[in-house]
Amino acid sequence: MVDIVDELLKRAVASGASDVHFEPTGSDLKVKYRLDGVLNPIESLPAAVADNVIARLKVLGGLLT
């Protein structure tokens, strides 16, 4: 999961995204980048990985102690 999240964030930086949105739905986890003020769908991950992706983002953000 670490590699997936890291790759998504690297691609966001490389594309010039101003922010990244992770939107959990019932069936998947949608990943969107904001480019030039427009939120663009980038990828859809299986819902089963949503908790792990969110946990990784919390670790990166220093939200887990």
N, C-alpha and C positions, 0 to 999 in steps of 0.2 A: 504494500500500500504506500509505503514511503516513496518508492520510485514513481508511482502513478501521480501522486500529489505533486512531487517535485517537478515532474515533467510538465504537468498542467500549468504550474506557476512559471516555469521557465518559458513556456510557449506564450504565456500572457505577457511577460516582460518583453520578449522578442517581437511580439506583434504590436506593442505600444498600448496595450490595454490600460485604462485608468483604474479599473477595478474588476474583480472576479466574483461572480455569484455562483453559489452552489445551492440548487433548489431541489430539496427532496420531495418527491411525489410518491404516490402509492406504488408505482411500478418501477421507478428509476430515480437516479440522481442527475439532474440536468446541470451542466456546466455552461456558464455564459460569461463572455468577456464584454466589457463596455469599450467600444472603439468609436472615436469621434462622437461621443455622446449617445450612441445607440447600443443597446444591449443585444448582443448577437449570440445565438445558441452555437456552442462549439462541439460539445460532446454529451453523450448520455451514458452513464455508468449504471450497472445493475443495482437495484435497491439494496441488495444484500451487502454491498460495500459502503453504504452511506454512513453508518456509525463509525467505521474505521477511518473514512476520509475526514469526517468531522473531528474525530479524536486527534488525527494527525495535524489538522489545522489549529486545534487548540494548543497542541504542544508547540508548534511553530510560533504561535502568538503569545506564548508564555501564560496561558490561561489555566494550565494544570500544574498544581504544585505538589 
